[in-house]
Amino acid sequence: MKKNNNNSQQLKPEGPWFLFLTVLVLIGGALLIVFSLQTTSSSLLSCGGALGRRALPSRNETQLAILHYATSRVVPQQTFEEIMVSFNVLQSIGPCNFLVFGLGHDSLMWASLNPGGKTLFLEEDPKWVQTVLKDAPALRADTVGYRTQLSEADQLLKHYQSEPDCSTEKSFLRGNDKCRLALNKLSDEVYDTEWDMIMVDTPRGTYFSEAPGRMAAIYSAAVMARNRKKSGVTHVFLHDVNRRVEQMYAEKFLCTKYLVKAEGRLWHFEIPPSANVSGDFCYTTQRSS
Ligand SMILES: C[S@@+](CC[C@H](N)C(=O)[O-])C[C@H]1O[C@@H](n2cnc3c(N)ncnc32)[C@H](O)[C@@H]1O
């Protein structure tokens, strides 16, 4: 009887057995959480598998992006201040349709900053597409062929003046074989989507004169923006505006008067649909709609 009394005494909340069992349950729970976290992160970050091999909901993608940038020594090329320009627009209009010229160390960041929206990357280098998607297979990227070379930038402006299919009146991309500045073989998805934001941060515009340059990307972004049917403007961001060709093409096709912000090497344009503009797109005042 006395022994039984001792046992019930020990199992009371203040008894040693109760305390022991509580500690045991707490340790077990903690171990379970740590184990499940380790399993998740190792399956997502293991060699060759990496970030988001499965189709993951956007919340998980955001968490994976945080993990990726917290553990990576390679950072995006744009500065914090430059990134904030697009970030602020994404905050105000997102989720939105975001087209990004160039796959890079910033791609996971752009996709994660547009949760619930459509973010599509256009990249000229197929090997680089494979490399990036190996580590971040949840990203969506198309490979794009360019018909231009950086060394032809000046000559292509003359081609633009003389080729009727480059004209702002015609303003088309799909199947536009004659205008070399038009990206004429993109996917239907690119042509059929109304892009709210377009970031031009590729093709490579330096290193070697045979590089495709950004002429066609800038021209095509301008055409997409002008052809917008939805209300509101298209936000176009151009990086590396310290370079002559980028500046020249931006002023010509994205138009200085639509430049709303300059931060470091980044320019931000807000381009209205051409239906709202009378006369020459770059040099006349906007019609009130
Ligand atoms: C002009 S850079 C800018 C990329 C991006 N803004 C960033 O922060 O990473 C990106 C382009 O360089 C090319 N590229 C090729 N190999 C690369 C590499 N190892 N790292 C980064 N870019 C590479 C790709 O064509 C890509 O579109």
PDBQT file of the ligand as one rigid body, heavy atoms in Angstrom, charges set to zero:
ROOT
HETATM    1  C1  LIG A 301      24.867  40.180 -68.061  1.00  0.00    +0.000 C 
HETATM    2  S1  LIG A 301      24.946  39.033 -66.793  1.00  0.00    +0.000 S 
HETATM    3  C2  LIG A 301      23.839  39.756 -65.599  1.00  0.00    +0.000 C 
HETATM    4  C3  LIG A 301      23.086  38.728 -64.826  1.00  0.00    +0.000 C 
HETATM    5  C4  LIG A 301      22.356  39.144 -63.586  1.00  0.00    +0.000 C 
HETATM    6  N1  LIG A 301      21.992  40.494 -63.528  1.00  0.00    +0.000 N 
HETATM    7  C5  LIG A 301      23.102  38.736 -62.337  1.00  0.00    +0.000 C 
HETATM    8  O1  LIG A 301      23.127  39.489 -61.394  1.00  0.00    +0.000 OA
HETATM    9  O2  LIG A 301      23.620  37.660 -62.300  1.00  0.00    +0.000 OA
HETATM   10  C6  LIG A 301      24.070  37.659 -67.267  1.00  0.00    +0.000 C 
HETATM   11  C7  LIG A 301      24.348  37.032 -68.589  1.00  0.00    +0.000 C 
HETATM   12  O3  LIG A 301      25.670  36.571 -68.664  1.00  0.00    +0.000 OA
HETATM   13  C8  LIG A 301      25.706  35.297 -69.295  1.00  0.00    +0.000 C 
HETATM   14  N2  LIG A 301      26.474  34.299 -68.534  1.00  0.00    +0.000 N 
HETATM   15  C9  LIG A 301      27.133  33.271 -69.060  1.00  0.00    +0.000 A 
HETATM   16  N3  LIG A 301      27.809  32.593 -68.117  1.00  0.00    +0.000 NA
HETATM   17  C10 LIG A 301      27.563  33.231 -66.965  1.00  0.00    +0.000 A 
HETATM   18  C11 LIG A 301      27.977  33.011 -65.615  1.00  0.00    +0.000 A 
HETATM   19  N4  LIG A 301      28.801  32.021 -65.292  1.00  0.00    +0.000 N 
HETATM   20  N5  LIG A 301      27.532  33.834 -64.662  1.00  0.00    +0.000 NA
HETATM   21  C12 LIG A 301      26.704  34.843 -64.978  1.00  0.00    +0.000 A 
HETATM   22  N6  LIG A 301      26.278  35.103 -66.249  1.00  0.00    +0.000 NA
HETATM   23  C13 LIG A 301      26.699  34.311 -67.228  1.00  0.00    +0.000 A 
HETATM   24  C14 LIG A 301      24.292  34.843 -69.508  1.00  0.00    +0.000 C 
HETATM   25  O4  LIG A 301      24.017  34.948 -70.867  1.00  0.00    +0.000 OA
HETATM   26  C15 LIG A 301      23.458  35.851 -68.733  1.00  0.00    +0.000 C 
HETATM   27  O5  LIG A 301      22.272  36.190 -69.369  1.00  0.00    +0.000 OA
ENDROOT
TORSDOF 0
